[in-house]
Amino acid sequence: MLHLERVVLTEADFRLYADWSIPQGARVAIIGPSGAGKSTLLNAIAGFVASASGRILWQGADLVPLPPGERPLTILFQDQNLFPHLTIAQNLALGLSPSMRPTVTQREQIARALDRTGLAGLGARRPAQLSGGQAGRAALARALLRARPLLLLDEPFAALGPALKQDMLGLVGEVAAETGATVLMVTHDPKDAQGFAGQTVLVADGVAHPPCDTAALFAHPPKALSDYLG
């Protein structure tokens, strides 16, 4: 279970409050107006933003004292987190070995991950030689290799067309099912939330509201969500 216990995030005149839990294996969308704090919330869970108060608990253990690299999660950003000077295989190897000296077994795992995500034969390419969809698949392949119990998505597929984005979200769902990961996905698109997430967190007016059933939330949106959707 992921539990945000009276978490307060502040920066200049910005303040965001969150106090809720989600069960292991849940798929949760995070939606709300630009600047409301959706990405800030994800970055706080990942350890890139310090909370002013409160605790972020995973399976009862407080993550706040841990640096990002020691937290049980993988986060994907819009730029896909790929190092441009490394090959795709080397980028994936970082998910298993910081020294990029994978064992024979790990190299076999990398090859299977590339094949699993439709990138077989492309391991020697660099990110600039891939399409946007292929880069997204490479980032997901690394997440599959890392097999962390928390997968955070900060709109990594926002620049893709609708069909390709749905394909990528389907692949995320498959990866999450295989690894048992809990997924939190920031999105601006209600269709993404409705098609992928069983629950949705509305971030608005300084509050990351407790998760609600996605279908019910969009069927009867509160004013903040209604104003955002237009």
N, C-alpha and C positions, 0 to 999 in steps of 0.2 A: 504494500500500500504506500502511495505517496501522500504525505500529509503536510500541507502548508499551515502551520500553527501560528496564527496572529502575525503574519509576516507583513512588515511595513518597509516599502522601498521609497527612498526620497532622493531627490536631486534638484537643487535650486528650488523652484516653486512647484516641482512635480512631487506628487505623493500617490502611492498605490498601496491598497490594503487587500490581503487575501487570507482567508481562513476556511479551508475546506480539504477534503480528502478524495482520492480516487483509488479504486481497487487495482491490483496488479492485473495486467493484460487489457486494461481499458483503452479505448481509442477516444481521445478527447480533442475537439476543435477549440481554438481560442479565437474569438472574433470580436471586433469593435472598431471604433473610429481610429483613424490615423493619429498617432501621438498619444493614445490612451494608455499605452504601457504594455502592449502584448509581447513585443520582443524583449522588453525589460524584464518581464516576468520569466520568460524562458531563460534569459541570461542569468538571472538570479538563481534559478534552479541549477543551471550549469556551472555556476561559480564565477562568472565573469563580472557580475554586479553584486556588491555587498548589500545585505539587508540592514536597515537601521535597527530593526528588532524582529523578534520572532524566530521560529525554527522551521527548517525544511527537513522533513523526516522521510527516509526511505526504509521500509520494513522496521521502523522504530528507531533507527540510527540517525543521528543528526548529521546532515551533510554540510552544514555551514562552516565548520572548522576545516573541511577538506579542500585542498586546491582543486581546480577543474580536472586535472589529469587523474586524480584519485577518486573522482565521483563515478558511480556506476551507470554512466550514460554516454550516449553519442548524440551530438547535435549537428544538424545540417543547416547551413545558411544558404542564402540565395546564390552565393558564389561557389557553392558545392564543396568548399573546404579543400580543394585540390591544389597541391603545390605545382606551379607551372613548369618548374625546372626539372621535375621528376617524371618518369614514365608512369603510366597508369598502374603497372604492376608494382612499381616502387611506392606509389601512393597507397596502394592496398597493403603493401608489406608493412607500412607504418602502423597499420591497425593491429598488427601482430607482434612486431619487433621494432622498437624505437631505433635500433641500430641499422635497420634495413638489411639485416643479414638473416633472412629467414632460413629455417631448417628445411630439409627435404620435405618433411611432412607439411610444413607451412606453405612451401611453394605449391604443393599439391592442393592445399586448401585455397590458395589464391587462384589457381587455374580453375577450380570448381566454381568459385564465386564469380569469376569472369564469365564462365559458361552459363551459370545460373541466371545471370543478368543480361544475357545476350551480347556479351563483349568478347567472346572467344576469339583469339587471334589478334586482339587489339592491345594487349598488355604492353607492347613496346612503344606505343604512341604516347605523346605528351598531351595534356589537356587541351591545348590550342588546336590540336588535330582532330578533336572530337566535336560532334554536334552537341547542341544543348541537351538533347535527350540522352545522348551517350554519356555526357559528363554527369548527368543526374544518376544514371545507372551505375557509373563508377563510384560515386559517393555512396550509393546504396549498397554496392558490393562491399565496400569497406565497413559499412555499418553491419552487414551480415557477418563479416569476419570477426568483428569486435564482439558481437553477440552480447551487448550490454543490456540490462533489463529495462533501461529507460531510453527511449528514442525521441528526441526533440526536433521538430521540423519548423524552421523559421522561414516559411514560404520558399523552399528551395526550388519549386517548380513554377513560380509566378510568371516567369518570362516565356513559358512554353504555351503552345496552342492548346485549346480545350481537349482535343482527342489525345494528344501526347501526355498532357497533364493527368488525364484520367488513367492512362496506361501506367504512369509512374505511381499514382496513388494505389492502383491495384497491386503493383509490385511491392509497395510499402506494406500493404495489408498482408501479402504473402510472407514477406520477411518477418513481420511482427508475429504472425501465426506460427512460423517455424521456430522463432527464438523465444516466444512467450513475452515479448516486450510490451511495455506500457508506452503508448504513443501520445504525445501532446503536439498538436499541429496548429501553428498560427496561420490564419487565412483571412483574406478579405472577401472571399467568394462563398456565399451561402450554399451554392451547389456542392462545393468541396466538403463543407461541413455535413450537409445532408447525405451525401453519398458515401462518406468515409467514417464519420464519427457517431457513435451511439450517444455521446454526451457532448455538450458545448458549454464553454465558459464565456460569458459576456464580460468584456473589460470596458468599462465606461464610468465616467464621473468619479475617478479615483478609486474604484473598487473592481477587483477581479471577482465577480460573483460566483457563488458555488455552482458546480456543474449541474446542468438541467438536461433532461431528455431532449435530444436535438429536434426531433419531429414536433414535440409539444412546444418547444421554445419558438420555432419559426411559425407554427400555426397560430400562436397567440403571443406575439413579440411584445415585450415591455416597451415603454416609450423610448428609452435610450436606443434600443435595437431598431425600433420602427423608424426613428429619426435617421439612423445610420443607413438603413436600407433604402429609405426614400419612398 
